[in-house]
Amino acid sequence: MIERWFTRALAHAVLMLGAAVMLAPFIWMILTSIRPADEVFGAVFKLIPGRFAAAENYSRAFFEGNLLRAMVNGAIVCLGILAVQLLTAIPAAYALAKLRFRGQGLLFGLVLFGLCVPIQVPALPIYLGLAQAGLLNSYFALMVPFFLTVFGMFLFRQFFRTYPDEVLDAARLDGMSEFEIVWRLATPAALPAIAAFSVFSVVAHWNDLYWPLIVVTSSELATPPLGILAFRDTESGGNYGALMAGAALVTAPLVVAFLLARRAFVRGITMTGVR
């Protein structure tokens, strides 16, 4: 009994230590966002600010940095990417998991190989193609490199492999086409996997700075990381309290979205076998 209690206490202590390490930057961000500029790098560190400047910092970050437009742009880009990714990854993953055709193993091997290729590798040819087509500085340029997702194909394939073949055979006997099976049977059953993938996709592209920094030159098309970067370059950028307030505003939608989808996210990760 004592050994079991000690083991559980030790496990919880390790988990709490890990949680503290992960939360420390966010706590520092929030504390900095409510401090006046002269207290951020003060000689004496105080956990509680001597003067609260939350209203000043957050209003400056929200209204002077054009952050609202950047967040709207980020939502448009993330949702556009996610929609096309689901339309392409789900049928491809279903074919790799449930259909039998020549070259299936080779195609799946290419999917695994694609997981090893970072965006920086094809960035230059994609940029040159967009430049030749006159499509730079547009929503399409921000989204097009991410329309095909090998991670999504792999994730959904792992889920569809667990889907009962008997259900698919019965649907075929009833006259359903493979297209109908994908969207009317397989996709509704894959909602936990879709929720998990959606969290990964939205977080990755909401926080992406590398690609928008290359293809966007107009502040009207700035995504959230570019919005913060532009805010840092303004005259008020030296105010780290306002800068951290902007970072907190950009982070908040992701935290809320994850809290709302956390059960489906955990279930989807568990069902697909991805760790």
C-alpha positions in Angstrom: 0.0 0.0 0.0 2.8 2.4 0.9 4.8 1.5 -2.2 1.7 2.1 -4.4 1.1 5.5 -2.7 4.8 6.5 -3.1 4.8 5.5 -6.8 1.7 7.5 -7.5 3.0 10.5 -5.6 6.3 10.3 -7.5 4.5 10.1 -10.8 2.3 13.1 -10.0 5.4 15.1 -8.9 7.1 14.4 -12.2 4.0 15.4 -14.1 3.6 18.6 -12.1 7.3 19.5 -12.6 6.9 19.0 -16.4 3.7 21.1 -16.4 5.5 23.9 -14.5 8.3 23.9 -17.0 5.9 24.0 -19.9 3.7 26.7 -18.3 6.6 29.0 -17.1 7.0 30.9 -20.4 3.2 31.5 -20.6 3.1 32.7 -17.0 6.1 35.0 -17.7 4.3 36.3 -20.8 1.1 37.1 -18.8 3.0 38.8 -16.0 5.0 40.9 -18.4 1.8 41.9 -20.3 0.4 43.6 -17.2 3.6 45.5 -16.2 4.5 49.0 -17.2 7.5 49.4 -19.4 9.8 50.6 -16.7 9.2 47.5 -14.5 9.9 44.9 -17.2 13.7 45.1 -16.8 13.8 46.6 -13.4 16.7 46.1 -11.1 14.5 44.2 -8.5 12.2 41.5 -9.8 8.7 41.6 -8.4 6.3 38.8 -9.1 3.4 41.2 -8.5 3.7 44.5 -10.5 4.0 47.6 -8.5 1.6 49.3 -11.0 -0.8 47.3 -13.2 -0.7 48.4 -16.8 -2.9 45.7 -18.4 -5.4 48.1 -19.9 -2.7 50.3 -21.4 -0.7 47.4 -22.8 -3.6 45.4 -24.2 -5.2 48.4 -25.8 -2.0 49.4 -27.4 -1.3 46.0 -28.7 -4.9 45.5 -30.0 -5.4 48.9 -31.7 -1.9 50.2 -32.6 -0.4 47.0 -34.0 -3.2 46.1 -36.4 -3.4 42.9 -34.6 -7.1 42.3 -35.2 -6.7 42.3 -38.9 -3.7 39.9 -38.6 -5.8 37.5 -36.5 -8.6 37.6 -39.0 -6.1 36.8 -41.8 -4.7 34.0 -39.7 -8.2 32.5 -39.3 -8.9 32.7 -43.0 -5.5 31.1 -43.9 -5.8 28.3 -41.3 -9.4 27.4 -42.1 -8.7 27.5 -45.8 -5.7 25.2 -45.5 -7.6 22.9 -43.2 -10.6 22.6 -45.6 -8.4 21.6 -48.6 -6.2 19.3 -46.5 -9.3 17.3 -45.3 -10.7 17.2 -48.9 -7.4 15.7 -50.1 -6.1 13.7 -47.2 -9.2 11.7 -46.3 -9.8 10.1 -49.7 -6.0 9.4 -50.1 -5.8 7.9 -46.7 -8.9 5.7 -47.3 -7.4 4.4 -50.5 -4.1 3.6 -48.8 -5.8 1.8 -46.0 -8.7 0.0 -47.6 -8.2 -0.4 -51.4 -5.8 -2.8 -53.0 -4.0 -1.7 -56.1 -0.5 -2.0 -57.7 2.1 0.4 -56.2 0.2 0.8 -52.9 3.2 0.1 -50.8 5.4 2.4 -52.9 2.9 5.3 -52.5 2.7 4.8 -48.7 6.5 4.8 -48.7 6.5 8.1 -50.5 4.1 9.4 -47.8 6.5 8.4 -45.1 9.4 10.0 -47.0 7.3 13.2 -47.3 7.2 13.3 -43.5 10.9 13.8 -43.5 10.9 16.8 -45.9 10.6 20.2 -44.2 8.9 23.1 -45.8 12.3 24.9 -46.3 13.3 22.3 -48.9 10.6 23.1 -51.6 10.2 26.7 -50.5 12.4 28.1 -53.3 10.8 26.4 -56.3 7.3 27.1 -54.9 8.2 30.8 -54.4 9.6 31.0 -58.0 6.5 29.4 -59.4 4.2 31.8 -57.5 6.3 34.7 -58.6 6.1 33.7 -62.3 2.4 33.3 -62.0 2.0 36.7 -60.3 0.4 35.1 -57.2 2.7 36.4 -54.5 1.2 38.6 -51.7 -2.1 36.8 -51.7 -4.1 34.4 -49.5 -3.5 31.7 -52.1 0.3 32.1 -51.8 0.0 31.8 -48.0 -2.0 28.6 -48.3 -0.9 26.6 -51.4 2.2 24.9 -50.1 0.2 23.2 -47.3 -2.8 22.0 -49.3 -1.4 18.5 -49.5 -0.5 17.1 -46.1 1.4 13.8 -45.8 1.0 13.9 -42.0 -2.8 14.0 -42.5 -2.6 11.1 -44.9 -0.6 9.0 -42.4 -2.8 9.9 -39.5 -6.1 9.1 -41.3 -4.6 5.9 -42.8 -3.9 4.7 -39.3 -7.5 5.3 -38.3 -9.0 3.8 -41.4 -7.0 0.6 -40.9 -9.1 0.0 -37.8 -12.4 0.5 -39.6 -14.3 -2.8 -40.0 -14.1 -4.3 -43.5 -17.5 -5.9 -43.0 -19.2 -2.5 -42.9 -17.5 -1.5 -46.2 -18.4 -4.8 -47.9 -22.0 -4.4 -46.8 -22.1 -0.9 -48.2 -20.7 -2.1 -51.5 -23.4 -4.8 -51.7 -26.0 -2.1 -51.1 -24.7 -0.3 -54.2 -22.7 2.5 -52.6 -19.7 3.8 -54.6 -16.3 4.2 -53.0 -16.8 8.0 -53.1 -20.0 7.6 -51.1 -18.4 5.2 -48.6 -15.6 7.7 -48.0 -17.8 10.7 -47.2 -20.9 9.1 -45.8 -19.4 6.3 -43.7 -15.7 6.6 -43.2 -15.5 10.4 -42.6 -18.2 10.6 -39.9 -16.5 7.7 -38.1 -13.2 9.5 -38.3 -14.4 12.6 -36.5 -12.0 12.1 -33.5 -9.0 11.8 -35.9 -10.2 14.8 -37.8 -10.4 16.8 -34.5 -6.9 15.7 -33.6 -5.5 16.6 -37.0 -7.4 20.0 -37.0 -5.6 21.0 -33.8 -2.2 20.1 -35.2 -2.9 21.9 -38.5 -4.4 25.1 -37.0 -1.7 25.5 -34.4 1.1 24.9 -37.0 -0.2 27.4 -39.5 -1.4 30.0 -37.0 2.1 30.2 -35.5 4.0 29.9 -38.9 6.3 32.9 -39.5 8.7 31.4 -42.1 6.4 31.2 -45.1 4.3 34.3 -44.6 7.6 36.3 -44.1 8.6 35.2 -47.6 5.5 35.6 -49.7 3.7 38.6 -48.0 4.8 42.2 -48.2 1.5 43.9 -47.5 0.5 44.6 -43.9 -3.1 44.0 -44.9 -2.3 40.3 -45.4 -0.1 39.9 -42.4 -0.8 36.7 -40.3 -0.6 36.8 -36.4 3.2 36.2 -36.2 3.8 38.9 -38.8 1.5 41.2 -36.9 3.6 40.8 -33.8 6.8 41.2 -35.8 5.5 44.5 -37.3 4.4 45.7 -33.9 7.9 45.1 -32.6 9.3 47.3 -35.4 7.0 50.2 -34.6 8.0 53.1 -32.4 6.2 51.5 -29.5 8.0 48.2 -30.1 10.4 48.9 -27.2 7.4 48.5 -24.8 7.8 44.8 -24.0 4.6 44.9 -21.9 2.6 45.8 -25.0 4.5 43.3 -27.0 3.7 40.5 -24.6 0.1 41.6 -24.5 0.0 41.1 -28.3 1.6 37.7 -27.9 -1.1 36.8 -25.3 -3.9 37.9 -27.6 -2.5 35.8 -30.4 -2.1 32.7 -28.1 -5.5 33.0 -26.5 -7.6 31.6 -29.5 -5.4 28.5 -29.7 -5.7 27.8 -26.0 -9.5 28.2 -26.1 -9.8 26.0 -29.2 -7.7 23.3 -27.6 -9.7 23.3 -24.4 -12.9 23.0 -26.4 -11.5 20.1 -28.5 -9.3 18.4 -25.9 -11.5 15.3 -25.5 -11.8 14.7 -29.2 -8.1 15.4 -29.6 -7.0 12.9 -27.0 -9.4 10.3 -28.4 -8.2 10.8 -31.9 -4.6 10.5 -30.9 -5.4 7.3 -29.0 -7.4 5.7 -31.8 -4.9 6.4 -34.5 -2.0 5.1 -32.5 0.1 8.2 -33.0 2.3 9.1 -30.0 
